[in-house]
Amino acid sequence: MRILLVDDEEEFVTTLCERLRIRGFDTEVALNGEEAIALVAQRIPDVIVLDLKMPGIDGLTILGRLQSRHPEVRVIILTGHGSEKDKDCALRQGACGYLQKPVDIDALVDALKDACRVPAWSPDGCEAG
């Protein structure tokens, strides 16, 4: 399973990347939205773990762009600064999961595995397939 981790907290995301690699995941890191979009254009991941609050392009904007260009990609929001409104908005826009920092690594692994079992999101709000 290819995972792209998108978070502006470099130490956090690097550590998370290493912990997921130990568990057998193929992981890459993007430190901002622009970098994430460029990486997805080069190599489409199975799941993106996306922070909401980042400088530049915020997570909800990235989610919208990704869903319009690559609706087959599953997105899990992982944030330390989200609200119920953010959660509702992210799930309506196609995120298949929403987790709060600090996250238990086993809960994240379970969410990643679950994400790959979820049917792809489509722009009309219905599941594809």
N, C-alpha and C positions, 0 to 999 in steps of 0.2 A: 504494500500500500504506500503510495507516494503522498507525503504530507508537506504542505507549505505553511510555515509558521510566520505570521505577520504581526510584529510588535515593535514599538520603538524603544522598549526597555532592553537594551542589548544583552546585559548580563542575564536577565531573566530568560529571554528567548534562546540564548545560546545554551544555557543549562537545560532548558526544556528539550531542546533539540537533541542534546546528548543523551538525556534520559529516555527519549523515545527511540533513538538509534539502538540503545542497549536492548530495548524490547523488540527489535527487529523491524522497525519502521524506516523507510527511506525518506529522510527529512531534509528540507532546505529552509533557509531563513531569509526573510525580507524585513528590513528595518523601517520601512515606510510604504505608503500606498503606491507610489510611483514604481518603486522597486518590485513590489508584488505584482503589479499589472505587467511589467516587463518580463518577469520570470514566468508568469502564466502564459504569456505569448510564446515563449520558447519551449516550455514543457508543462503541459497541463497536469496538475496534480489530481489525485482522487479526492482529497479533502484539504480545505484551507482552514486553519485555525487563526481567527482574525480578531485583533484588538479593536475596540470601538474608538477610543480617544487617542488620536495620534496627531502630531503636527502635520500640516499639509492636508492631504485628503483623509477625511475621517472614515472610520470603518463602515458606516452605513452607506456612504457614497461608493466605496470600493465594492461592497456587497451588491449594490445596484448595477454597477458596471460589469461585474463578473457574471451576474445572473443574466444580463442581456446578451453578453458575448459567449458565455460558457455555461449554459444552464445545467449541464451534466455534472458540474463540479459541486460537491457538497461543501457547505460552509458552516463551521461551528464558531460562534462568537465566544471569546474568552476575554473578559474585561474585569478591571478592578474598579471602574467608575460608572458602571451602567445603572439604569433605573428600570422599573417595570415598564415604563413607556418605551424605553430603548429596546427592551426585550420583546415587547409586543410588535414593535415596528420591524425589528430584525427578523422575527419569525414570519411576519406577513410578507416580507420581501424575499423570503426563501431560505433563510438560515435553518438548518436542521437541528441545531442545538444552541444552547446559551448557558455558559458556565461563568462563575465568578472566580476571580483571583482572591486568595491563593487557591489553586485547584489541587486536589488530590490526584496524583499521577494515575492511579488505578481508575478513578472516575473519568479522567480524560481518555484513557485507553478504551474504556467501555464506550464512551461517546464516539470515538473514532470508528470503532467496529460497528456500532449502531448506524452511523452515518452511511456506511457503505451498503446497508440493508434498506435504506430509505429510497423510494423511487425518486428519480430526478425531478427537479422543480421545473415548471414551465412558466413563461411570462404571463400567461392568461390566468395564473393562480391555481391551475390544476396540475396534478401530477402528470408527467410525461410517460408515455409507454403504453 
